[in-house]
Amino acid sequence: MGIARAYPFKARGSIVFAVALYLWASVVLMFGLFAMPVWAASPNVVLITIDTVRADHVGCYGDRQAHTPNLDSLAREGVLFQTAVTSVPLTFPAHCSILTGTYPTLHGVRDNLGYVLGDTPPTIATLLKSKGYETAAFVSAEVLDTRRGLNRGFDTYSSPFRRRMGWNKPLVVDPGELRRPAEKVVQDALAWMSKQPRGRDKPFFLWIHFYDPHLPYDPPPRFLAMLPNPYDAEIAHADEGMGKFLTYLKKQGLYDSTLIVAASDHGESFGEHGEQAHGYFIYDTTLLVPFIIKPPAGSGVIPRHINTPVRTIDVAPTMLQILGFPSAPSMQGVGLLSLMLGKTTTSPSSVAYCETYYPNEFGWSALRALRNARFKYIDAPKPELYNLVADPREVHNLYGTQRAAALELKSQFENMVTRITPKQLSPRPPVAAGDIEALASLGYVGTPGPLLAGRPGQSLPDPKDKLHTEKLMTSAINLTGEGRCADALPLLTHLTEEQPGWVLGLMTLAKCEIATRRFEAAESTLDTVLRGHSDNLEAQFYRGVCLFQQGRLNDSLTTLLPLPKALPDEAYVHFYLGSIYERQGNADQALAEFQNCAAIDPSFEEAVFKAGFYLAKSGKFPEAIGQFKKVIAMDPHNASAHRNLALAYKRSGNHAAAQPEFDTACHLNTSFCVPPDQQ
């Protein structure tokens, strides 16, 4: 009150304002009100995930042989987390954890196969969309396809993948149907960026996913010339793609003001502990990934390396924290901004839960772990404990010799599992047709089954004891993928007898029998699958194919007729139905099914041709002409298409257009060199 008496009102208000300003500044300096930055406009956000990158194969993580100039540059301008731990070494569930900020126990996706991300928990895309962001994603592998649920919250979700089923190519899956290289993904993303208005009033959130370092490794030759190791060459390939996008941001004046996060979903193993690739074990070779954040200008964050362990479930909450938005209540990860600002060197994120349920697919125990800055405890039928400081390669299992530490870590693990697992788990959806074989082409050779973690009372084999069998399975699948059925058949027969529940093995055996035209044997093998899995739609499809190839048309029709409803996107189902009707002389039904096939897959050349043929046969020449032109656009050397186009022109009265097509057909195939007046 003394100040109020001594000064006029106006002066008193100025002093009060000054004191308030001083106190506010003091609070900022003392406590760091950095969790809620104030931006003139919401920063744009770019999340880049490069699949299958183990941290020690990146330049800024210490690999002097690596060629990762763009990741290295991003690390120099931002914050590099030296020890970032993924929750699961499998692409789909790992990305679900990154985008939701939750463990698989909560988001419910435990494996690549047979899961769909549900409507909850919210993803970073749904949260930013609710804040007014334009959202877009460009993924490079079918394992992240829209039907798996990660498209939730994205205005644009580019996943241009299509798989086909068919007896003439049942074993070899074209990688181009399942993945696309870095340059294609970047081209797609830049095309989207170029269409956005210059003076946009909405910020954007963009997720770009590169799959190149994932098996099968097939880098462009120029990268192999630089890095003989194909895995390292693929990382360089992805890094270049990332660099092209970052260069675009710089040219557009968007780079400095954009929050950019680069990370990987999981690592890769090269024989450590006997594992090739990833997913089978949960050692650090497949759990430690690069994680780099380049904050937007004005964040107050300076470039630094942080040694405190963090987790990939911290990615989404950290992005929200930097933007000044609250974290979703469901998120089990934490914001890392205090670490980034140097306000603290400790974090609850230094304790991580990790799991793999991939061994369940063989009927073996899942593996789960608790990892902190010093120890890792692996919960398995034969438990493991490693001192990560003294033994970073996890060679010496201390579970039997350091019992006190082991029991303490086991207790912490059990408490954590209870804390992060909801009481009611979501039901597992059925496996889509083709998923098993598609993932097998990428190195995953299991079969979906119930979740079996090896809890007390269960007696499941330890994956460590089944490694030899898993390698034989992988070898057999690889042989068939290379088309070497003669070598694979004995091995597949032996393995399916030894592992009768291995559905992928039985399906591959059946397909190998189909590929060698042993249709009766394949039918018998498929019957074995269907006795245990009557809902296996792909087994039903291939059984119908076997019946068709044996000439049992009515039986084949009965088997295949229910499938279009269950498999609405499978073009080959309609193709075989059309082929059955064709053999039965039912032209109208044949036409309808070939048209259905072509509608689902406009690039299905034979279906488009047959649709044109039956349209012409029914006198619908203008429509037939359109179909034959589509075939010729796909394959200019298709002599039959040129000849039928010529006939359709002629019979519709357009002789001038018919003659050049007759000439082309004759040039391509002399058996078609019949004078036009005799056509």
PLY file of the C-alpha trace (Angstrom):
ply
format ascii 1.0
element vertex 679
property float x
property float y
property float z
element edge 678
property int vertex1
property int vertex2
end_header
0.00 0.00 0.00
2.98 2.32 0.61
3.83 2.39 -3.10
0.23 3.15 -3.94
0.29 6.26 -1.80
3.67 7.54 -2.99
3.10 7.42 -6.79
0.40 8.51 -9.15
-1.80 5.74 -10.67
-0.07 5.72 -14.08
3.42 5.42 -12.62
2.23 2.82 -10.20
0.92 0.69 -13.08
4.22 0.94 -14.96
6.18 -0.21 -11.91
3.79 -3.06 -11.29
4.19 -4.09 -14.95
7.98 -3.89 -14.68
8.03 -5.97 -11.52
5.72 -8.53 -13.12
7.95 -8.67 -16.20
11.04 -9.13 -14.01
9.40 -11.93 -12.05
8.23 -13.64 -15.24
11.73 -13.48 -16.74
13.18 -14.85 -13.51
10.77 -17.77 -13.59
11.70 -18.50 -17.20
15.38 -18.53 -16.33
14.97 -20.54 -13.14
12.43 -23.12 -14.22
12.55 -23.04 -18.02
9.01 -22.55 -19.28
10.05 -24.37 -22.40
7.32 -26.99 -22.57
4.93 -24.59 -24.28
6.84 -22.43 -26.78
4.95 -19.57 -28.39
5.30 -19.45 -32.18
4.20 -16.67 -34.51
2.81 -19.50 -36.65
2.74 -23.23 -36.01
5.93 -24.77 -37.44
5.72 -27.31 -40.23
6.69 -30.83 -39.19
8.54 -33.52 -41.16
9.01 -37.03 -39.80
11.42 -39.23 -41.75
11.72 -42.91 -40.87
14.36 -45.02 -42.58
13.55 -48.69 -42.14
15.99 -51.20 -40.66
18.90 -48.90 -39.76
21.09 -49.94 -36.85
22.70 -46.90 -35.30
26.30 -48.07 -35.58
26.03 -48.07 -39.41
25.47 -44.30 -39.58
28.28 -41.76 -39.87
27.20 -39.45 -37.04
26.95 -42.51 -34.77
30.60 -43.37 -35.32
30.77 -45.42 -38.52
33.56 -43.81 -40.54
32.84 -46.03 -43.54
29.20 -44.95 -43.79
27.98 -42.56 -46.46
25.17 -40.68 -44.69
25.92 -36.99 -45.32
22.32 -35.86 -44.84
21.74 -37.64 -41.55
25.14 -36.37 -40.40
24.28 -32.80 -41.39
20.95 -33.00 -39.59
22.76 -34.22 -36.47
25.19 -31.28 -36.62
22.28 -28.85 -36.71
20.13 -30.55 -34.09
20.09 -33.07 -31.29
21.38 -36.62 -31.66
20.25 -39.23 -29.15
23.14 -41.63 -28.77
21.09 -44.53 -27.39
17.55 -44.76 -28.79
15.67 -48.00 -28.14
12.81 -49.32 -30.25
9.98 -51.21 -28.59
9.85 -54.03 -31.15
12.19 -55.03 -34.01
9.44 -55.36 -36.63
8.39 -52.70 -39.13
4.65 -52.38 -38.61
4.36 -52.54 -34.81
7.48 -50.36 -34.45
5.94 -47.63 -36.60
2.70 -47.91 -34.64
4.75 -47.19 -31.51
6.49 -44.23 -33.13
3.27 -42.62 -34.36
1.17 -43.30 -31.24
3.85 -42.86 -28.56
2.74 -46.14 -26.98
4.06 -49.65 -26.50
2.61 -52.58 -28.49
0.88 -53.68 -25.28
-1.36 -50.61 -25.61
-1.74 -49.98 -29.35
-2.30 -53.71 -29.80
-0.13 -54.40 -32.88
2.26 -57.15 -31.82
3.56 -58.37 -35.17
3.69 -57.53 -38.88
1.19 -60.25 -39.68
-2.49 -60.35 -38.86
-2.89 -56.99 -37.16
-4.58 -53.68 -37.91
-4.07 -50.49 -35.90
-7.47 -49.66 -34.42
-9.22 -46.34 -33.85
-7.35 -45.83 -30.57
-4.90 -44.68 -29.35
-4.59 -41.40 -31.29
-1.64 -41.00 -33.63
0.52 -37.94 -34.06
-1.31 -37.42 -37.37
-4.77 -37.39 -35.78
-3.56 -35.03 -33.06
-1.91 -32.56 -35.44
-4.85 -32.69 -37.82
-7.08 -31.65 -34.91
-4.72 -28.68 -34.42
-5.28 -27.49 -37.99
-2.39 -29.23 -39.74
-2.53 -30.54 -43.30
-1.31 -34.13 -43.03
0.31 -36.38 -45.63
2.28 -39.63 -45.61
4.36 -41.35 -48.29
5.32 -44.91 -47.39
7.51 -47.24 -49.37
6.41 -50.73 -48.31
3.20 -52.73 -48.44
3.64 -53.72 -44.79
2.49 -50.14 -43.99
-0.38 -50.18 -46.47
-3.57 -48.20 -45.80
-5.55 -51.32 -44.87
-3.29 -51.75 -41.82
-4.62 -48.61 -40.17
-1.67 -46.22 -40.00
-3.39 -43.95 -42.51
-5.66 -42.71 -39.72
-5.37 -38.93 -39.42
-3.69 -38.39 -42.79
-5.43 -36.30 -45.46
-3.15 -37.95 -48.01
-1.66 -41.43 -47.54
0.32 -42.66 -50.52
0.78 -46.43 -50.56
0.59 -47.56 -54.22
1.07 -51.31 -53.76
-0.81 -54.20 -55.35
-0.26 -57.92 -55.04
-1.60 -60.65 -57.30
-2.38 -64.29 -56.69
-2.20 -66.81 -59.51
-1.06 -70.33 -60.19
1.46 -69.25 -62.81
3.41 -67.16 -60.26
2.54 -68.50 -56.85
6.02 -68.44 -55.37
8.00 -65.50 -56.65
6.61 -62.22 -55.36
7.77 -59.24 -57.38
9.42 -56.84 -54.90
8.01 -54.02 -57.00
4.55 -55.06 -55.85
5.58 -54.65 -52.20
8.03 -51.75 -52.03
9.32 -48.71 -53.90
12.78 -47.12 -53.85
13.73 -43.87 -52.17
13.68 -41.79 -55.35
10.06 -42.81 -56.09
8.94 -41.93 -52.58
10.63 -38.52 -52.69
9.22 -37.85 -56.16
5.76 -38.59 -54.79
6.25 -36.37 -51.73
7.66 -33.48 -53.77
4.74 -33.71 -56.20
2.41 -33.27 -53.23
4.46 -30.35 -51.90
4.45 -28.59 -55.27
0.65 -28.67 -55.39
0.29 -26.90 -52.05
-0.54 -23.17 -52.21
2.43 -20.86 -51.71
0.83 -18.70 -49.06
-0.76 -21.60 -47.23
-2.63 -20.72 -44.08
-2.27 -24.21 -42.62
1.00 -25.80 -41.48
1.76 -29.31 -42.72
2.79 -32.55 -41.07
4.58 -34.82 -43.50
5.74 -38.40 -42.87
8.17 -39.93 -45.37
9.14 -43.58 -45.00
12.14 -45.17 -46.77
12.31 -48.96 -46.93
15.55 -49.40 -48.87
17.80 -50.88 -46.11
15.28 -53.70 -45.53
15.75 -57.14 -47.06
16.04 -57.97 -49.88
18.97 -55.59 -50.38
19.06 -54.30 -53.95
20.86 -50.94 -54.04
21.52 -49.08 -57.30
24.93 -50.01 -58.76
26.41 -46.56 -58.12
25.95 -47.04 -54.37
27.45 -50.54 -54.51
30.47 -49.11 -56.31
30.94 -46.77 -53.37
30.01 -49.20 -50.57
30.49 -52.91 -51.36
28.28 -53.91 -48.42
24.76 -53.87 -49.95
23.15 -53.02 -46.61
25.33 -49.95 -46.16
24.72 -49.07 -49.81
20.97 -49.17 -49.19
21.34 -46.84 -46.19
23.27 -44.44 -48.43
20.49 -44.78 -51.02
17.85 -43.79 -48.46
20.04 -40.98 -47.11
20.26 -39.51 -50.61
16.48 -39.62 -50.93
16.16 -37.82 -47.62
18.68 -35.24 -48.81
16.66 -34.47 -51.94
13.64 -33.62 -49.82
15.63 -31.50 -47.37
17.20 -29.63 -50.30
13.72 -28.80 -51.55
12.76 -27.40 -48.14
15.87 -25.21 -48.18
15.18 -23.89 -51.68
11.63 -23.04 -50.66
12.78 -21.26 -47.52
11.02 -23.80 -45.31
13.94 -25.68 -43.78
14.91 -23.42 -40.86
11.37 -23.00 -39.56
10.47 -26.70 -39.85
10.67 -29.29 -37.09
12.44 -32.29 -38.64
12.72 -35.68 -36.96
14.70 -38.58 -38.44
14.63 -42.05 -36.90
14.53 -45.73 -37.71
11.99 -48.33 -36.64
14.52 -51.07 -35.80
18.01 -52.28 -36.56
19.49 -55.33 -38.31
21.52 -58.33 -37.24
24.33 -59.88 -39.28
24.89 -63.17 -37.53
25.19 -61.86 -33.97
23.66 -64.51 -31.67
23.02 -66.52 -34.84
20.35 -64.13 -36.07
20.15 -62.83 -39.61
17.99 -59.76 -40.28
15.62 -58.93 -37.40
12.52 -59.83 -35.45
13.58 -63.17 -34.00
15.60 -61.91 -31.00
15.66 -58.67 -29.00
19.37 -57.98 -28.68
20.68 -54.45 -29.19
21.73 -55.08 -32.79
18.05 -54.82 -33.71
16.87 -52.51 -30.91
19.25 -49.53 -31.12
18.35 -47.04 -33.86
19.33 -43.53 -34.95
17.10 -40.74 -33.62
17.82 -37.10 -34.55
15.75 -33.95 -34.05
16.36 -30.67 -35.88
14.12 -28.17 -34.02
12.55 -25.13 -35.67
14.41 -21.86 -35.42
13.66 -20.02 -32.20
13.22 -23.13 -30.06
16.21 -22.31 -27.86
17.70 -25.76 -28.52
21.37 -25.84 -29.46
23.07 -28.76 -31.25
24.19 -31.47 -28.85
24.63 -35.22 -28.39
22.63 -36.78 -25.57
23.86 -39.97 -23.93
20.83 -40.61 -21.72
18.91 -43.57 -23.21
15.57 -42.69 -24.83
12.89 -44.65 -26.66
11.14 -44.43 -30.01
7.84 -44.10 -28.13
9.20 -40.69 -27.07
9.17 -39.39 -30.67
5.51 -38.32 -30.84
5.25 -36.70 -27.37
8.51 -34.83 -28.00
7.20 -33.44 -31.28
4.05 -32.25 -29.52
6.08 -30.74 -26.69
8.32 -28.78 -29.07
5.22 -27.47 -30.87
3.70 -26.40 -27.57
0.83 -28.90 -27.64
-0.07 -31.18 -24.73
0.74 -34.87 -24.99
-2.18 -37.27 -25.43
-3.19 -38.98 -22.16
-2.68 -42.37 -23.82
0.98 -41.73 -24.64
3.43 -43.84 -22.64
6.43 -42.00 -24.06
7.62 -38.69 -22.63
8.68 -35.37 -24.10
12.45 -34.98 -24.29
12.66 -31.19 -24.54
14.25 -30.80 -21.10
17.05 -33.12 -22.20
17.39 -31.23 -25.48
17.70 -27.91 -23.65
20.25 -29.32 -21.22
17.94 -28.72 -18.26
18.34 -32.30 -17.05
20.46 -35.35 -17.75
18.01 -37.93 -16.43
14.71 -39.08 -17.84
12.10 -41.80 -17.20
12.62 -42.73 -20.83
15.92 -44.40 -19.87
13.93 -47.50 -18.89
12.46 -49.28 -21.92
10.18 -52.24 -22.51
10.94 -54.33 -25.62
9.26 -57.35 -27.15
9.04 -59.68 -30.13
6.13 -62.01 -30.70
7.52 -63.18 -34.03
8.65 -66.56 -32.55
5.00 -67.17 -31.64
4.34 -67.66 -35.31
6.21 -70.97 -35.06
4.60 -71.97 -31.75
7.65 -70.88 -29.77
7.83 -68.47 -26.86
7.70 -64.73 -27.35
10.58 -62.68 -25.96
10.13 -59.60 -23.78
12.65 -57.42 -22.04
13.32 -54.53 -19.72
16.30 -52.38 -20.65
17.87 -49.56 -18.66
21.12 -47.64 -18.98
23.12 -50.51 -17.47
21.26 -53.81 -17.67
18.92 -55.73 -19.93
16.70 -58.49 -18.57
15.15 -60.80 -21.20
12.09 -62.75 -20.08
12.26 -66.13 -21.85
11.97 -69.81 -20.96
15.70 -69.50 -20.39
15.99 -65.96 -18.94
18.92 -63.70 -19.78
20.64 -60.81 -18.01
23.33 -58.64 -19.59
25.50 -55.85 -18.24
25.32 -53.49 -21.22
28.16 -51.29 -19.98
30.71 -54.09 -19.51
29.27 -56.36 -22.22
27.64 -54.25 -24.97
27.60 -57.21 -27.38
25.46 -59.18 -24.90
27.70 -62.22 -24.95
27.81 -63.15 -21.25
24.46 -64.14 -19.74
24.66 -63.20 -16.03
21.25 -64.54 -15.05
22.73 -67.54 -13.25
25.60 -65.73 -11.53
24.11 -62.36 -10.52
20.88 -63.61 -9.02
20.12 -60.54 -6.90
20.36 -58.19 -9.87
18.45 -60.66 -12.04
15.56 -60.99 -9.60
15.39 -57.22 -9.12
15.24 -56.63 -12.88
12.69 -59.41 -13.27
10.50 -57.79 -10.61
10.81 -54.40 -12.34
9.95 -56.06 -15.66
6.81 -57.70 -14.28
5.66 -54.45 -12.67
6.24 -52.57 -15.90
4.31 -55.12 -17.98
1.38 -54.80 -15.59
1.54 -51.01 -15.75
1.68 -50.68 -19.55
-0.78 -53.43 -20.46
-4.52 -52.65 -20.58
-6.78 -55.09 -18.79
-8.71 -55.92 -21.95
-6.83 -56.65 -25.16
-8.35 -56.04 -28.58
-9.24 -59.19 -30.57
-6.81 -60.11 -33.32
-8.24 -59.66 -36.84
-8.04 -62.42 -39.45
-5.00 -62.59 -41.71
-5.63 -61.12 -45.15
-5.03 -63.35 -48.14
-1.52 -62.97 -49.48
-0.11 -61.38 -46.32
1.85 -64.47 -45.27
3.50 -64.90 -48.65
4.11 -61.17 -49.13
5.93 -60.93 -45.81
7.82 -64.16 -46.55
9.31 -62.45 -49.60
10.71 -59.86 -47.18
12.25 -62.45 -44.86
9.46 -63.17 -42.37
8.71 -66.89 -42.53
6.24 -67.37 -39.67
2.53 -68.11 -39.44
0.06 -66.16 -37.30
-1.08 -67.73 -34.07
-2.34 -66.79 -30.60
-0.23 -64.58 -28.36
1.97 -66.85 -26.26
4.48 -65.04 -24.13
5.75 -68.05 -22.24
3.90 -67.25 -19.04
4.06 -69.54 -15.98
2.31 -72.79 -16.69
3.06 -72.66 -20.39
5.74 -74.88 -21.83
6.92 -73.29 -25.04
10.27 -73.80 -26.74
12.82 -71.06 -26.24
13.63 -69.40 -29.61
17.34 -69.80 -28.79
16.87 -73.57 -28.96
14.98 -73.43 -32.26
17.34 -71.23 -34.22
18.51 -74.09 -36.47
14.93 -74.94 -37.41
14.15 -71.30 -38.14
17.18 -71.09 -40.44
16.04 -74.20 -42.33
12.61 -72.66 -42.72
14.11 -69.46 -44.07
16.31 -71.44 -46.45
13.33 -73.39 -47.78
11.29 -70.23 -48.34
14.22 -68.53 -50.07
14.71 -71.49 -52.40
11.09 -71.38 -53.52
11.26 -67.62 -53.88
14.12 -68.18 -56.32
11.99 -70.71 -58.21
14.12 -73.70 -57.12
11.25 -76.04 -56.26
13.25 -79.21 -56.95
15.65 -78.27 -54.15
12.95 -76.91 -51.85
10.37 -79.74 -52.03
12.27 -82.31 -49.90
13.15 -79.69 -47.30
9.59 -78.35 -47.18
8.16 -81.85 -46.86
10.50 -82.61 -43.94
9.84 -79.31 -42.16
6.06 -79.45 -42.51
6.10 -82.94 -41.01
8.30 -81.73 -38.15
6.32 -78.47 -37.69
2.74 -79.45 -38.63
1.37 -76.07 -37.55
3.66 -74.11 -39.87
1.02 -72.86 -42.29
3.46 -70.86 -44.41
5.46 -74.05 -44.96
2.36 -75.96 -46.05
1.23 -73.12 -48.29
4.68 -72.86 -49.85
4.80 -76.62 -50.35
1.41 -76.48 -52.08
2.54 -73.62 -54.29
5.73 -75.44 -55.19
3.58 -78.42 -56.17
1.34 -76.12 -58.22
4.36 -74.53 -59.93
5.54 -78.01 -60.95
1.97 -78.87 -62.09
1.46 -81.48 -59.35
-2.10 -80.29 -58.85
-3.44 -83.36 -57.04
-0.60 -83.27 -54.50
-1.15 -79.54 -54.02
-4.86 -80.10 -53.44
-4.05 -82.62 -50.71
-1.60 -80.22 -49.04
-4.15 -77.40 -49.14
-6.77 -79.70 -47.61
-4.36 -80.18 -44.69
-4.17 -76.41 -44.25
-7.94 -76.00 -44.41
-8.58 -78.76 -41.87
-6.76 -76.65 -39.29
-7.58 -73.22 -40.72
-10.90 -73.34 -42.52
-10.90 -69.54 -42.77
-7.63 -69.40 -44.73
-8.93 -67.64 -47.82
-5.72 -68.01 -49.78
-5.74 -71.78 -49.26
-9.33 -71.81 -50.54
-8.30 -69.80 -53.58
-5.40 -72.06 -54.52
-7.52 -75.15 -53.94
-9.97 -73.72 -56.48
-7.06 -73.18 -58.87
-5.97 -76.81 -58.47
-9.49 -78.02 -59.23
-9.63 -75.75 -62.30
-6.31 -77.06 -63.59
-7.57 -80.63 -63.18
-10.64 -79.81 -65.28
-13.07 -80.12 -62.36
-14.87 -76.94 -63.32
-18.01 -77.31 -61.19
-15.98 -78.10 -58.07
-13.68 -75.18 -58.81
-16.65 -72.86 -59.29
-18.18 -73.95 -55.97
-14.87 -73.27 -54.21
-14.22 -69.88 -55.78
-17.72 -68.35 -55.87
-17.74 -67.24 -52.19
-14.37 -65.52 -52.47
-15.17 -62.22 -54.27
-17.13 -61.05 -51.23
-14.35 -62.07 -48.83
-11.54 -60.88 -51.13
-12.98 -57.82 -52.88
-9.58 -56.54 -54.04
-8.16 -59.78 -55.46
-8.30 -59.55 -59.24
-7.22 -63.15 -59.85
-10.35 -64.50 -58.15
-12.46 -62.88 -60.86
-10.01 -63.96 -63.54
-10.39 -67.62 -62.62
-14.16 -67.31 -62.35
-14.14 -65.79 -65.83
-11.92 -68.61 -67.09
-14.31 -71.23 -65.67
-17.31 -69.60 -67.37
-15.25 -69.32 -70.55
-14.58 -73.06 -70.58
-18.23 -73.75 -69.82
-19.29 -71.61 -72.79
-21.04 -68.96 -70.66
-19.90 -65.84 -72.57
-21.97 -63.30 -70.62
-20.71 -64.46 -67.23
-17.16 -64.72 -68.55
-17.32 -61.12 -69.81
-18.67 -59.87 -66.48
-15.89 -61.54 -64.50
-13.11 -60.38 -66.82
-14.49 -56.85 -66.56
-14.54 -57.16 -62.76
-10.93 -58.31 -62.85
-9.87 -55.40 -65.06
-11.77 -52.91 -62.90
-9.82 -54.03 -59.81
-6.50 -54.09 -61.65
-6.47 -52.03 -64.88
-2.94 -53.31 -65.60
-4.12 -56.94 -65.76
-3.39 -57.27 -69.47
-4.96 -60.66 -70.14
-8.20 -59.73 -68.37
-8.47 -56.48 -70.36
-7.86 -58.43 -73.58
-10.50 -61.04 -72.76
-13.00 -58.34 -71.85
-12.38 -56.79 -75.27
-12.72 -60.18 -76.96
-16.12 -60.90 -75.41
-17.35 -57.35 -76.01
-16.47 -57.76 -79.69
-18.08 -61.18 -79.75
-21.33 -59.66 -78.48
-21.18 -56.92 -81.14
-20.17 -54.08 -78.78
-17.38 -52.91 -81.05
-16.78 -49.37 -79.69
-16.29 -50.78 -76.17
-14.11 -53.60 -77.53
-11.95 -51.10 -79.43
-11.34 -49.23 -76.17
-10.21 -52.43 -74.42
-7.83 -53.49 -77.19
-6.29 -50.00 -77.23
-5.61 -50.35 -73.50
-3.86 -53.67 -74.12
-1.70 -52.17 -76.85
-0.81 -49.24 -74.60
0.44 -51.79 -72.03
2.18 -53.97 -74.63
2.66 -52.51 -78.13
4.04 -55.88 -79.29
0.86 -57.84 -78.51
0.04 -59.11 -82.01
-3.31 -60.59 -80.95
-4.44 -57.23 -79.60
-3.55 -55.48 -82.87
-5.35 -58.14 -84.89
-8.49 -58.03 -82.75
-8.46 -54.24 -82.79
-8.28 -54.39 -86.59
-11.23 -56.81 -86.72
-13.25 -54.61 -84.36
-12.53 -51.55 -86.53
-13.44 -53.43 -89.70
-16.70 -54.84 -88.34
-17.70 -51.42 -87.06
-17.14 -50.03 -90.57
-13.87 -48.16 -89.96
-11.73 -49.80 -92.65
-9.19 -46.98 -92.71
-8.30 -47.52 -89.08
-8.37 -51.32 -89.48
-5.66 -51.62 -92.16
-2.70 -50.25 -90.13
-3.61 -52.60 -87.29
-3.73 -55.59 -89.66
-0.30 -54.58 -90.97
1.14 -54.30 -87.44
-0.31 -57.69 -86.44
1.22 -59.28 -89.55
4.59 -57.67 -88.82
4.56 -58.99 -85.26
3.21 -62.46 -86.07
3.27 -63.82 -89.61
0.43 -66.24 -88.85
-1.80 -63.15 -88.80
-0.80 -62.14 -92.34
-4.22 -62.96 -93.81
-5.56 -60.48 -96.39
-8.06 -58.09 -94.80
-10.86 -59.14 -97.16
-10.50 -62.67 -95.79
-10.70 -61.58 -92.15
0 1
1 2
2 3
3 4
4 5
5 6
6 7
7 8
8 9
9 10
10 11
11 12
12 13
13 14
14 15
15 16
16 17
17 18
18 19
19 20
20 21
21 22
22 23
23 24
24 25
25 26
26 27
27 28
28 29
29 30
30 31
31 32
32 33
33 34
34 35
35 36
36 37
37 38
38 39
39 40
40 41
41 42
42 43
43 44
44 45
45 46
46 47
47 48
48 49
49 50
50 51
51 52
52 53
53 54
54 55
55 56
56 57
57 58
58 59
59 60
60 61
61 62
62 63
63 64
64 65
65 66
66 67
67 68
68 69
69 70
70 71
71 72
72 73
73 74
74 75
75 76
76 77
77 78
78 79
79 80
80 81
81 82
82 83
83 84
84 85
85 86
86 87
87 88
88 89
89 90
90 91
91 92
92 93
93 94
94 95
95 96
96 97
97 98
98 99
99 100
100 101
101 102
102 103
103 104
104 105
105 106
106 107
107 108
108 109
109 110
110 111
111 112
112 113
113 114
114 115
115 116
116 117
117 118
118 119
119 120
120 121
121 122
122 123
123 124
124 125
125 126
126 127
127 128
128 129
129 130
130 131
131 132
132 133
133 134
134 135
135 136
136 137
137 138
138 139
139 140
140 141
141 142
142 143
143 144
144 145
145 146
146 147
147 148
148 149
149 150
150 151
151 152
152 153
153 154
154 155
155 156
156 157
157 158
158 159
159 160
160 161
161 162
162 163
163 164
164 165
165 166
166 167
167 168
168 169
169 170
170 171
171 172
172 173
173 174
174 175
175 176
176 177
177 178
178 179
179 180
180 181
181 182
182 183
183 184
184 185
185 186
186 187
187 188
188 189
189 190
190 191
191 192
192 193
193 194
194 195
195 196
196 197
197 198
198 199
199 200
200 201
201 202
202 203
203 204
204 205
205 206
206 207
207 208
208 209
209 210
210 211
211 212
212 213
213 214
214 215
215 216
216 217
217 218
218 219
219 220
220 221
221 222
222 223
223 224
224 225
225 226
226 227
227 228
228 229
229 230
230 231
231 232
232 233
233 234
234 235
235 236
236 237
237 238
238 239
239 240
240 241
241 242
242 243
243 244
244 245
245 246
246 247
247 248
248 249
249 250
250 251
251 252
252 253
253 254
254 255
255 256
256 257
257 258
258 259
259 260
260 261
261 262
262 263
263 264
264 265
265 266
266 267
267 268
268 269
269 270
270 271
271 272
272 273
273 274
274 275
275 276
276 277
277 278
278 279
279 280
280 281
281 282
282 283
283 284
284 285
285 286
286 287
287 288
288 289
289 290
290 291
291 292
292 293
293 294
294 295
295 296
296 297
297 298
298 299
299 300
300 301
301 302
302 303
303 304
304 305
305 306
306 307
307 308
308 309
309 310
310 311
311 312
312 313
313 314
314 315
315 316
316 317
317 318
318 319
319 320
320 321
321 322
322 323
323 324
324 325
325 326
326 327
327 328
328 329
329 330
330 331
331 332
332 333
333 334
334 335
335 336
336 337
337 338
338 339
339 340
340 341
341 342
342 343
343 344
344 345
345 346
346 347
347 348
348 349
349 350
350 351
351 352
352 353
353 354
354 355
355 356
356 357
357 358
358 359
359 360
360 361
361 362
362 363
363 364
364 365
365 366
366 367
367 368
368 369
369 370
370 371
371 372
372 373
373 374
374 375
375 376
376 377
377 378
378 379
379 380
380 381
381 382
382 383
383 384
384 385
385 386
386 387
387 388
388 389
389 390
390 391
391 392
392 393
393 394
394 395
395 396
396 397
397 398
398 399
399 400
400 401
401 402
402 403
403 404
404 405
405 406
406 407
407 408
408 409
409 410
410 411
411 412
412 413
413 414
414 415
415 416
416 417
417 418
418 419
419 420
420 421
421 422
422 423
423 424
424 425
425 426
426 427
427 428
428 429
429 430
430 431
431 432
432 433
433 434
434 435
435 436
436 437
437 438
438 439
439 440
440 441
441 442
442 443
443 444
444 445
445 446
446 447
447 448
448 449
449 450
450 451
451 452
452 453
453 454
454 455
455 456
456 457
457 458
458 459
459 460
460 461
461 462
462 463
463 464
464 465
465 466
466 467
467 468
468 469
469 470
470 471
471 472
472 473
473 474
474 475
475 476
476 477
477 478
478 479
479 480
480 481
481 482
482 483
483 484
484 485
485 486
486 487
487 488
488 489
489 490
490 491
491 492
492 493
493 494
494 495
495 496
496 497
497 498
498 499
499 500
500 501
501 502
502 503
503 504
504 505
505 506
506 507
507 508
508 509
509 510
510 511
511 512
512 513
513 514
514 515
515 516
516 517
517 518
518 519
519 520
520 521
521 522
522 523
523 524
524 525
525 526
526 527
527 528
528 529
529 530
530 531
531 532
532 533
533 534
534 535
535 536
536 537
537 538
538 539
539 540
540 541
541 542
542 543
543 544
544 545
545 546
546 547
547 548
548 549
549 550
550 551
551 552
552 553
553 554
554 555
555 556
556 557
557 558
558 559
559 560
560 561
561 562
562 563
563 564
564 565
565 566
566 567
567 568
568 569
569 570
570 571
571 572
572 573
573 574
574 575
575 576
576 577
577 578
578 579
579 580
580 581
581 582
582 583
583 584
584 585
585 586
586 587
587 588
588 589
589 590
590 591
591 592
592 593
593 594
594 595
595 596
596 597
597 598
598 599
599 600
600 601
601 602
602 603
603 604
604 605
605 606
606 607
607 608
608 609
609 610
610 611
611 612
612 613
613 614
614 615
615 616
616 617
617 618
618 619
619 620
620 621
621 622
622 623
623 624
624 625
625 626
626 627
627 628
628 629
629 630
630 631
631 632
632 633
633 634
634 635
635 636
636 637
637 638
638 639
639 640
640 641
641 642
642 643
643 644
644 645
645 646
646 647
647 648
648 649
649 650
650 651
651 652
652 653
653 654
654 655
655 656
656 657
657 658
658 659
659 660
660 661
661 662
662 663
663 664
664 665
665 666
666 667
667 668
668 669
669 670
670 671
671 672
672 673
673 674
674 675
675 676
676 677
677 678
